[in-house]
Amino acid sequence: MSESYRQLLEATIQHLEGLKSRGIRHVAVTPETLRALGQAPNAAPKAPAPSLRPPPQPVAARVSAPSPRPVAVQPVSQPEVPYTLPPLLDPPAKAAAFAALRERALACIKCPNLAATRKNVVFGVGNIDAQLMFVGEAPGADEDEQGEPFVGAAGQLLTKIIQATGLSRAEVYIANILKCRPDTPGQSAGNRKPTSVEMQTCIPFLHEQIDLIQPKVIVALGATAVEGLLGKTIGITKLRGNWQTYRGTPLMPTYHPAYLLRNQAMSEKRRVWEDMLAAMEKLGLPISEKQQNYFLKA
C-alpha cells in the first residue's frame, strides 16, 4: 500500500468516525466511488521521477486544486428491536406485584409540581388479567378528585363504548400516561397537555402495568396518548385505524372520547367504532350484525 493511499484511507476513516459520533449511521456513495476504492490498493500510482524544479507553492496548489465533490449523507433510523414480554406471573404473584407497584406510584414525587397540586394519584382501574387495555393521556379534575381514570363526561362515554363491544368496564383495564393531573397554575378550571418530560418521567409505571397485565390489545385514546406511547406527532387523524405495536402488543390508535363529545357527527362516531371493531376482531370477540352496523346511515 502506497503512503498516499494510506493517508487517504486514514483521513476517510477519521471522517466516517466523526459522522458516527454525530449519530449518522449511513453514508451514500456513488458506484464510481466504490469501484475506485476497490481498485486503489492494486493500482497504486507509480512514484514520480525526481525533478530538479522546486515544488509548487502551497498557496498556488490550494487555489488551483479542484473542490472535492460532496458526499451525500443520509441518516437512517435503526431497526426497532422486538420487545419480549417477561414471563407471566401466577395470580398471587401478579396481585402482589401490582399492589407493590400501586404503592410506589401513590408515593411518587418525581414531578414536584404535580405532587404538590394533586389530590389523588390516579393509578388505574380494572381487571389485571384483562385482554383489552385502554390508555389515555392524564387525569382531569374529576379523575383527580376521585382517584380513578375516565370518570367524567368523557369517561362515561368510554364506558358506553366498552359496553357496546359486549364487555364491561370491570373486564378491561384503563390507565393513563400520567398518574397525576397536570397542574394549571393561575387557572381555576380547565386542563393542560402533559409535557414530554412529564410523560417520560411517569411512563415507567405504565410499562410495568402493561408487563404485568400483558393485554392482547391496547387502545390508545387521543393524540397525546399516541405521542406518549409511540413518540409520533404526525396527528391522530392519520394514525387512527392503523395497527401499531407497543412493547410487543398490538396497539390501535383512535380518537379520545372527549373529541366525540365536541364533534357529534355520525361519521366520527363510526370511525371510532370501526377502530373498536378491529380491536374486537383481533381479540376474537363475536361481532353481531347489529354491532357491525352501528353508526351507519340508514
C-alpha positions in Angstrom: 0.0 0.0 0.0 1.4 3.4 -1.0 1.9 6.2 1.5 -0.6 8.4 -0.3 -3.2 5.7 -0.3 -2.6 5.0 3.4 -3.0 8.7 4.2 -6.3 8.9 2.2 -7.6 5.8 4.0 -6.8 7.2 7.4 -8.5 10.5 6.5 -11.6 8.7 5.3 -11.8 6.6 8.5 -11.5 9.8 10.6 -14.2 11.4 8.6 -16.6 8.4 9.0 -15.9 8.2 12.7 -16.8 11.8 13.1 -20.1 11.2 11.3 -20.7 8.2 13.5 -20.2 10.3 16.7 -22.9 12.6 15.5 -25.4 9.8 15.1 -25.2 9.2 11.4 -25.2 5.5 10.5 -25.5 5.6 6.7 -23.4 7.3 4.0 -24.5 7.2 0.4 -21.7 6.9 -2.2 -21.8 6.6 -6.0 -21.0 3.3 -7.8 -18.0 5.0 -9.4 -16.6 5.8 -6.0 -17.0 2.2 -4.8 -15.2 0.9 -7.9 -12.4 3.3 -7.4 -12.0 2.3 -3.8 -11.9 -1.3 -4.8 -9.2 -0.8 -7.3 -7.0 1.6 -5.4 -4.9 -0.9 -3.3 -4.0 -2.9 -6.5 -3.4 0.1 -8.7 -1.2 2.4 -6.6 0.3 5.2 -8.7 4.0 4.9 -9.5 6.3 7.3 -7.7 7.1 10.3 -9.9 10.5 10.7 -11.4 12.8 13.1 -9.5 12.6 16.6 -10.6 15.1 19.4 -10.3 12.4 22.0 -10.3 11.2 23.3 -7.0 7.8 22.0 -5.9 4.8 24.4 -6.4 4.0 26.8 -3.7 1.3 25.6 -1.3 -0.9 28.6 -1.9 -0.9 28.1 -5.6 -1.8 24.4 -5.0 -4.7 25.4 -2.9 -6.0 27.8 -5.4 -5.7 25.5 -8.4 -6.9 22.3 -6.7 -10.4 21.3 -7.7 -13.0 21.2 -4.9 -13.9 17.7 -3.8 -17.4 16.5 -4.7 -19.7 16.5 -1.6 -20.7 13.1 -0.4 -24.4 12.7 0.2 -25.1 11.6 3.8 -28.4 10.1 4.6 -29.2 9.3 8.3 -31.4 6.3 8.6 -33.4 5.1 11.6 -32.2 1.9 13.3 -34.5 -1.1 13.1 -36.7 -1.5 16.1 -35.6 -4.2 18.5 -38.5 -6.5 19.2 -39.7 -6.3 22.8 -40.0 -9.6 24.6 -42.6 -9.6 27.4 -41.4 -11.0 30.7 -42.9 -14.4 31.9 -46.5 -14.1 33.0 -46.8 -14.4 36.8 -49.2 -16.7 38.6 -52.2 -15.0 40.0 -51.0 -14.5 43.6 -47.6 -13.2 42.5 -49.2 -10.9 39.9 -51.6 -9.4 42.5 -48.7 -8.8 44.9 -46.6 -7.2 42.2 -49.5 -5.0 41.2 -50.1 -3.9 44.8 -46.5 -3.1 45.3 -46.4 -1.1 42.0 -49.5 0.8 43.1 -47.9 1.7 46.4 -44.8 3.1 44.7 -47.0 5.2 42.3 -49.1 6.6 45.2 -45.9 7.7 46.9 -44.2 9.1 43.8 -42.9 12.7 44.0 -40.7 12.7 40.9 -42.6 15.7 39.5 -42.7 18.1 42.5 -45.1 20.5 40.8 -47.6 17.7 40.1 -47.2 16.1 43.5 -47.8 19.4 45.2 -51.1 20.1 43.4 -52.7 16.7 43.0 -55.5 15.5 45.2 -55.1 11.8 44.3 -52.7 9.7 42.3 -54.8 8.1 39.5 -53.1 4.7 39.2 -55.5 2.8 37.0 -58.6 0.6 37.3 -60.0 -2.6 36.1 -59.1 -6.3 35.6 -55.4 -7.0 35.9 -56.0 -10.1 33.7 -57.7 -8.0 31.0 -57.2 -8.8 27.4 -58.1 -5.2 26.4 -56.4 -2.2 27.8 -57.2 1.5 27.3 -54.6 4.2 27.7 -55.4 7.9 27.9 -53.2 11.0 28.4 -53.7 12.3 32.0 -56.3 12.7 34.7 -58.6 15.7 34.6 -60.3 17.4 37.5 -63.0 14.7 38.1 -60.3 12.0 37.9 -58.1 13.8 40.3 -61.0 14.2 42.7 -62.0 10.6 42.7 -58.6 8.9 42.1 -60.0 6.9 39.1 -59.3 7.4 35.4 -62.1 8.3 33.0 -65.0 9.1 35.4 -66.0 12.5 33.9 -68.2 13.0 30.8 -65.5 11.5 28.5 -65.2 8.5 30.9 -68.9 7.9 30.8 -68.8 7.8 27.0 -65.8 5.4 27.1 -67.9 3.2 29.4 -70.7 3.1 26.8 -68.2 2.3 24.0 -66.8 -0.6 26.1 -70.3 -1.9 26.8 -71.1 -1.7 23.1 -68.4 -4.3 22.5 -70.1 -6.7 24.8 -67.6 -6.2 27.6 -68.0 -4.3 30.9 -65.7 -1.7 32.4 -64.7 -4.2 35.1 -63.4 -6.6 32.4 -60.9 -4.2 30.8 -58.1 -2.2 32.3 -58.0 1.6 32.0 -54.9 3.8 32.7 -53.2 7.0 31.6 -49.7 8.0 30.6 -49.6 10.3 33.6 -50.8 9.3 37.0 -51.2 12.8 38.3 -53.3 15.7 36.9 -51.1 18.3 35.1 -51.0 21.4 37.3 -52.6 24.6 35.9 -51.1 27.5 37.8 -53.1 30.6 37.5 -56.2 28.8 36.2 -59.2 27.9 38.3 -60.5 25.4 35.7 -59.5 23.5 32.6 -56.8 21.0 31.8 -53.4 21.2 30.1 -51.5 18.7 27.9 -48.7 16.8 29.7 -45.2 17.9 28.8 -42.8 15.4 27.1 -40.6 15.4 30.3 -43.6 14.6 32.5 -44.7 11.7 30.2 -41.1 10.3 30.1 -40.9 10.5 33.9 -44.2 8.8 34.6 -44.4 6.2 31.8 -42.3 3.5 33.6 -45.3 2.9 35.8 -47.4 2.3 32.7 -44.7 0.0 31.3 -44.9 -2.1 34.5 -48.6 -2.2 34.3 -48.5 -3.5 30.7 -45.8 -6.1 31.5 -47.9 -7.4 34.4 -51.3 -7.4 32.7 -50.0 -8.4 29.3 -53.2 -7.5 27.4 -53.7 -8.8 23.9 -54.7 -5.4 22.6 -54.1 -1.8 23.7 -56.3 1.1 22.5 -54.6 4.5 22.7 -57.2 7.2 23.2 -56.2 10.5 21.5 -53.2 12.2 20.1 -51.4 12.8 23.4 -51.7 9.2 24.4 -50.3 8.2 21.0 -47.4 10.7 21.3 -46.6 9.4 24.8 -46.6 5.8 23.8 -45.2 5.9 20.3 -43.4 9.2 20.2 -45.3 10.0 17.0 -46.7 13.5 16.5 -48.0 13.2 12.9 -51.6 13.5 14.0 -54.2 11.2 15.3 -56.3 11.6 12.1 -53.6 9.9 10.1 -52.7 7.3 12.7 -56.2 6.2 13.9 -57.4 2.9 12.4 -53.9 1.7 11.6 -52.4 -1.0 13.8 -49.1 -0.2 15.6 -47.0 -2.3 18.0 -46.1 -1.2 21.5 -43.8 -3.3 23.7 -44.8 -6.4 21.8 -48.5 -5.7 22.0 -50.9 -4.7 19.1 -51.9 -1.1 19.6 -54.9 0.7 18.0 -54.9 4.5 18.0 -58.3 6.1 18.0 -59.9 9.4 18.9 -60.3 10.4 22.5 -63.9 10.2 23.8 -63.7 13.9 24.6 -63.4 14.5 20.8 -66.7 12.8 20.2 -68.3 15.0 22.8 -67.2 18.0 20.9 -68.0 16.5 17.5 -71.3 14.7 17.4 -71.1 13.8 13.6 -72.2 10.3 12.9 -69.2 9.8 10.6 -66.7 10.5 13.5 -68.6 8.1 15.8 -68.4 5.5 13.1 -64.6 5.9 12.7 -64.1 5.2 16.4 -66.4 2.3 16.3 -64.5 0.9 13.3 -61.4 1.0 15.4 -63.2 -0.9 18.2 -64.5 -3.5 15.7 -60.9 -4.0 14.6 -59.9 -4.5 18.3 -62.7 -6.9 18.8 -61.7 -8.9 15.8 -58.1 -9.0 17.0 -59.3 -10.3 20.4 -61.5 -12.9 18.7 -64.7 -11.5 20.2 -68.0 -12.2 18.4 -69.4 -9.4 16.3 -73.1 -9.3 15.6 -74.7 -7.8 12.6 -76.2 -5.1 14.8 -72.7 -4.2 16.1 -71.3 -4.3 12.6 -73.9 -1.7 11.5 -73.6 0.8 14.4 -73.5 4.4 13.3 -74.1 3.6 9.6 -76.5 5.8 7.8 -79.8 4.1 7.1 
